[in-house]
Amino acid sequence: MTPLATLVERAGFAPGTPVAVARVVGDTVEDHISGAWPNGRPVAPNDRFYVASLAKQVTGAALALLVRDGRIDPDRPVSDHIAGLPPWSARITPRQLAHHSSGLPPAGELEARMAGDWTDAFVFEALGELTELPSPPGVAHSYSNAGYVLLGRVIAEASDMPLAEFATARLLEPLGLDGIGFPSTPIGQPQLPLLGAHLPLTHGDGGLWSSARSLAQWLQQQNRDTLGIAHLVTTAGHLSDGSSVDYGWGLGLRRHCGEALLIHGGEWTGAAAKAVRSPALGIAVVGMAAGAPFETLNRLVSAVLEDIG
């Protein structure tokens, strides 16, 4: 296979851009880091990048554990778990939140209204002011960050602990992963100065920080179905008219070399990330960059995937 350093160079990042990439082939995890942070320090292998919406697959896995254990019925109303929301909360379900078919405002709508940071408090205030859903639940697939913030709260209420703590205790630590998690704040992370005037501080739709190796190991464990939840997180959603949604629980559902390919991208000001994996092929790729266009990062991940074959 082509060295990862060569593939990073070919992708076209600006000189000095912080980049981390890792690939999984069977039992082998290989990573490569390059570039320097705004303070001039070279990127280190254990440095964590902000991976934005890649967090959704961890949220989906947390939901799956609670569904498997009988703590959440994915088809009961959200209002069974969270009080104080408008009446529409009795019409949507955790399953619809996970598949982005709840009818909640699509990504970008609430974000355009924020005057400060993107926080759980801001999202719940906006949802509390929402008198009617933009579309009826189950009618359409509409990607919603607010929906995954709400799903994170459902998980917290059902598990009696915040999503960040549940993910650490029930997902990450049992898998032996210590370079990945949801910090309460990103203070001290060297990427922080690149994230713009409004910081991403929610947990559920985002909030996840990881090194490339740790995220690759997460993908490797999901390929192996170590947690025993693949039958839940990789199942396509369905709308009320019976049509299929090519999105599982925090995972886009695609094909590669005739086999299932599970994908997701993540993007915020100053942050780009993408992860892909194929359980049948035993492969995975994760790429993360700071201060680079998503298109460049996506080109790198695609090149690594094609190089694996």
C-alpha positions as CSV (number, residue, x, y, z in Angstrom):
1,M,0.0,0.0,0.0
2,T,1.0,3.6,-0.6
3,P,2.5,5.3,2.5
4,L,0.0,7.5,4.3
5,A,2.5,10.4,4.2
6,T,2.5,10.2,0.4
7,L,-1.3,10.2,0.2
8,V,-1.5,13.2,2.6
9,E,1.0,15.1,0.4
10,R,-1.0,14.3,-2.8
11,A,-4.3,15.4,-1.2
12,G,-3.3,19.1,-1.6
13,F,-3.4,20.5,2.0
14,A,-1.7,23.9,2.5
15,P,1.8,23.6,4.0
16,G,1.7,23.2,7.7
17,T,-1.9,22.2,7.9
18,P,-2.6,19.9,11.0
19,V,-3.7,16.6,9.5
20,A,-4.2,13.1,11.1
21,V,-5.1,10.0,9.2
22,A,-5.4,6.4,10.1
23,R,-6.3,3.2,8.3
24,V,-7.4,-0.2,9.5
25,V,-6.8,-3.4,7.6
26,G,-7.8,-6.4,9.6
27,D,-5.9,-6.4,12.9
28,T,-3.5,-3.6,11.8
29,V,-4.0,0.0,12.6
30,E,-1.6,2.5,11.0
31,D,-1.7,6.3,11.5
32,H,0.2,9.4,10.3
33,I,0.2,12.9,11.5
34,S,1.7,16.1,10.0
35,G,1.6,19.9,10.3
36,A,1.7,22.3,13.2
37,W,-0.8,24.0,15.5
38,P,-1.3,27.8,15.6
39,N,1.1,28.0,18.5
40,G,3.8,26.5,16.3
41,R,4.0,23.1,18.1
42,P,4.1,20.1,15.7
43,V,1.0,17.9,15.8
44,A,1.7,14.9,18.0
45,P,0.2,11.4,17.6
46,N,-1.9,11.6,20.7
47,D,-3.3,15.1,19.9
48,R,-7.1,15.2,19.7
49,F,-8.9,16.8,16.8
50,Y,-12.5,18.0,16.9
51,V,-14.4,15.5,14.8
52,A,-17.8,17.3,14.8
53,S,-20.6,15.0,13.5
54,L,-18.6,11.8,13.7
55,A,-19.9,12.0,17.3
56,K,-23.3,10.9,16.0
57,Q,-22.1,7.3,15.6
58,V,-21.1,7.2,19.3
59,T,-24.5,8.7,20.2
60,G,-26.2,6.0,18.0
61,A,-24.1,3.3,19.8
62,A,-25.2,4.6,23.2
63,L,-28.8,4.5,22.1
64,A,-28.4,1.0,20.8
65,L,-27.0,-0.2,24.2
66,L,-29.9,1.2,26.1
67,V,-32.4,-0.3,23.6
68,R,-30.7,-3.7,23.8
69,D,-30.8,-3.5,27.6
70,G,-34.5,-2.5,27.6
71,R,-33.9,0.9,29.0
72,I,-35.3,2.7,26.0
73,D,-38.1,1.7,23.7
74,P,-37.1,3.4,20.4
75,D,-40.7,3.7,19.3
76,R,-42.1,5.3,22.4
77,P,-42.5,9.1,22.4
78,V,-39.6,11.4,23.4
79,S,-41.9,12.9,25.9
80,D,-41.7,9.6,27.9
81,H,-38.1,10.6,28.8
82,I,-38.1,14.4,28.7
83,A,-40.7,16.7,30.3
84,G,-41.2,20.3,29.5
85,L,-40.9,20.3,25.7
86,P,-43.8,21.4,23.5
87,P,-46.6,18.9,22.5
88,W,-44.7,17.8,19.4
89,S,-42.4,15.8,21.7
90,A,-45.2,13.3,22.1
91,R,-45.3,12.7,18.4
92,I,-41.6,11.9,17.7
93,T,-39.6,8.9,18.8
94,P,-35.9,8.1,19.5
95,R,-35.8,5.9,16.4
96,Q,-36.9,8.9,14.3
97,L,-34.3,11.1,15.9
98,A,-31.6,8.6,15.1
99,H,-32.7,8.3,11.5
100,H,-33.2,12.0,11.0
101,S,-36.9,11.6,10.2
102,S,-38.4,13.4,13.2
103,G,-39.4,16.5,11.4
104,L,-37.2,18.7,13.6
105,P,-35.5,21.8,12.1
106,P,-32.8,20.7,9.6
107,A,-29.1,21.4,10.1
108,G,-28.3,25.1,9.6
109,E,-31.7,26.5,10.6
110,L,-31.2,26.8,14.4
111,E,-27.4,27.3,13.9
112,A,-28.1,30.4,11.9
113,R,-29.9,32.0,14.8
114,M,-27.2,31.5,17.5
115,A,-25.5,34.7,18.8
116,G,-23.0,32.8,21.0
117,D,-21.7,29.3,21.2
118,W,-23.6,26.2,20.0
119,T,-24.7,24.7,23.4
120,D,-27.2,22.3,24.8
121,A,-28.9,25.2,26.6
122,F,-29.3,27.2,23.3
123,V,-30.7,24.2,21.5
124,F,-33.2,23.4,24.2
125,E,-34.3,27.0,24.4
126,A,-34.9,27.0,20.7
127,L,-36.7,23.7,20.8
128,G,-38.9,25.0,23.6
129,E,-39.9,28.0,21.5
130,L,-40.8,25.7,18.5
131,T,-44.6,25.5,18.5
132,E,-44.9,23.2,15.4
133,L,-42.5,20.9,13.6
134,P,-41.3,22.0,10.1
135,S,-42.6,18.7,8.7
136,P,-44.7,15.8,10.2
137,P,-42.7,13.1,11.9
138,G,-41.7,10.2,9.7
139,V,-42.6,11.9,6.4
140,A,-39.1,12.9,5.2
141,H,-35.4,12.4,5.9
142,S,-34.0,15.8,7.0
143,Y,-30.6,15.8,8.7
144,S,-30.9,17.6,12.1
145,N,-28.2,18.4,14.5
146,A,-30.8,19.5,17.0
147,G,-32.4,16.1,16.8
148,Y,-29.1,14.4,18.0
149,V,-28.8,16.9,20.8
150,L,-32.3,15.9,21.9
151,L,-31.3,12.2,21.4
152,G,-28.3,12.8,23.7
153,R,-30.7,14.1,26.4
154,V,-33.0,11.1,26.0
155,I,-30.0,8.8,26.5
156,A,-29.0,10.9,29.6
157,E,-32.4,10.6,31.1
158,A,-32.7,6.9,30.5
159,S,-29.2,6.1,31.8
160,D,-29.3,8.5,34.7
161,M,-25.9,10.0,33.6
162,P,-24.9,12.6,31.1
163,L,-24.2,11.3,27.6
164,A,-20.4,12.1,28.0
165,E,-20.2,9.9,31.1
166,F,-22.3,7.1,29.7
167,A,-20.2,7.0,26.5
168,T,-17.0,6.8,28.5
169,A,-18.3,4.2,31.0
170,R,-20.2,1.9,28.7
171,L,-18.6,2.4,25.3
172,L,-15.0,3.8,25.3
173,E,-13.5,2.4,28.5
174,P,-14.8,-1.2,27.9
175,L,-13.1,-1.0,24.5
176,G,-9.9,0.2,26.0
177,L,-10.0,3.5,24.2
178,D,-8.5,6.5,26.1
179,G,-7.6,9.0,23.3
180,I,-11.3,9.8,22.5
181,G,-14.1,11.3,24.4
182,F,-16.5,14.2,25.1
183,P,-14.7,16.8,27.2
184,S,-16.9,19.1,29.3
185,T,-15.1,22.0,27.6
186,P,-12.4,22.0,24.9
187,I,-10.1,24.3,26.9
188,G,-6.5,23.4,26.3
189,Q,-7.1,21.7,23.0
190,P,-4.5,23.1,20.5
191,Q,-7.1,23.2,17.7
192,L,-9.4,25.6,19.7
193,P,-8.1,28.9,18.2
194,L,-9.2,27.6,14.7
195,L,-12.8,26.9,15.6
196,G,-14.1,30.4,15.1
197,A,-16.1,32.9,17.1
198,H,-18.8,30.4,18.0
199,L,-17.6,27.2,19.7
200,P,-19.3,23.7,19.3
201,L,-20.1,22.7,22.9
202,T,-23.1,20.4,22.5
203,H,-22.9,16.6,23.2
204,G,-24.8,14.3,20.9
205,D,-24.6,15.9,17.5
206,G,-21.0,16.8,18.1
207,G,-18.7,17.4,21.1
208,L,-16.3,14.5,20.3
209,W,-12.5,14.9,20.3
210,S,-10.2,12.1,19.3
211,S,-6.7,11.2,18.1
212,A,-6.7,9.4,14.7
213,R,-5.5,6.1,16.2
214,S,-8.2,6.1,18.9
215,L,-10.9,6.8,16.4
216,A,-9.5,4.1,14.0
217,Q,-9.6,1.6,16.9
218,W,-13.2,2.6,17.6
219,L,-14.0,1.8,14.0
220,Q,-12.1,-1.5,14.2
221,Q,-14.1,-2.5,17.2
222,Q,-17.4,-1.6,15.5
223,N,-16.4,-3.7,12.5
224,R,-15.9,-6.6,14.9
225,D,-19.3,-5.8,16.6
226,T,-17.6,-6.1,19.9
227,L,-20.5,-4.3,21.6
228,G,-23.1,-6.5,19.9
229,I,-25.2,-3.7,18.5
230,A,-24.5,-3.8,14.7
231,H,-28.0,-5.1,14.0
232,L,-29.4,-1.9,15.4
233,V,-27.0,0.8,14.3
234,T,-26.5,-0.4,10.7
235,T,-30.2,-0.9,9.9
236,A,-31.7,1.6,7.4
237,G,-34.5,3.8,8.5
238,H,-38.0,3.8,6.9
239,L,-40.5,6.6,6.4
240,S,-44.2,6.4,6.9
241,D,-44.8,5.7,3.2
242,G,-42.5,2.6,3.4
243,S,-39.5,4.2,1.6
244,S,-36.0,3.5,2.9
245,V,-33.6,6.0,4.4
246,D,-29.9,5.3,3.7
247,Y,-29.0,6.3,7.2
248,G,-28.7,4.1,10.3
249,W,-28.1,5.3,13.8
250,G,-25.3,7.9,13.3
251,L,-24.1,6.2,10.1
252,G,-24.6,6.8,6.4
253,L,-25.2,3.5,4.6
254,R,-23.3,3.1,1.3
255,R,-21.5,0.4,-0.8
256,H,-17.9,-0.3,-1.6
257,C,-16.5,-3.2,-3.6
258,G,-19.9,-4.9,-3.4
259,E,-20.1,-4.7,0.4
260,A,-21.7,-2.3,3.0
261,L,-19.7,0.9,3.6
262,L,-20.6,2.8,6.8
263,I,-19.7,6.5,6.5
264,H,-20.0,9.9,8.2
265,G,-18.4,13.3,7.8
266,G,-18.1,16.1,10.2
267,E,-17.4,19.8,9.7
268,W,-17.2,23.0,11.7
269,T,-15.3,26.2,11.2
270,G,-11.6,25.1,11.4
271,A,-12.5,21.4,11.6
272,A,-13.0,18.7,9.0
273,A,-13.3,14.9,9.7
274,K,-14.5,11.8,7.9
275,A,-14.7,8.1,8.8
276,V,-15.6,5.1,6.7
277,R,-15.6,1.4,7.5
278,S,-16.6,-1.9,6.0
279,P,-17.2,-4.8,8.4
280,A,-17.3,-7.4,5.7
281,L,-14.0,-6.2,4.2
282,G,-12.4,-5.6,7.6
283,I,-11.2,-2.1,6.7
284,A,-11.6,1.5,8.0
285,V,-10.3,4.9,7.3
286,V,-10.4,8.1,9.4
287,G,-9.1,11.5,8.5
288,M,-9.1,14.8,10.4
289,A,-7.8,18.2,9.6
290,A,-7.7,21.6,11.2
291,G,-8.2,24.8,9.1
292,A,-8.6,22.9,5.8
293,P,-11.5,22.6,3.4
294,F,-13.7,19.5,3.9
295,E,-13.2,18.7,0.2
296,T,-9.5,18.3,0.7
297,L,-9.9,16.1,3.7
298,N,-12.6,14.1,1.8
299,R,-10.1,13.6,-1.1
300,L,-7.6,12.2,1.3
301,V,-10.0,9.7,2.9
302,S,-11.2,8.6,-0.5
303,A,-7.6,8.1,-1.7
304,V,-6.7,6.0,1.3
305,L,-9.9,3.9,0.9
306,E,-9.2,3.2,-2.8
307,D,-5.5,2.5,-2.0
308,I,-6.6,-0.2,0.4
309,G,-8.6,-1.8,-2.4
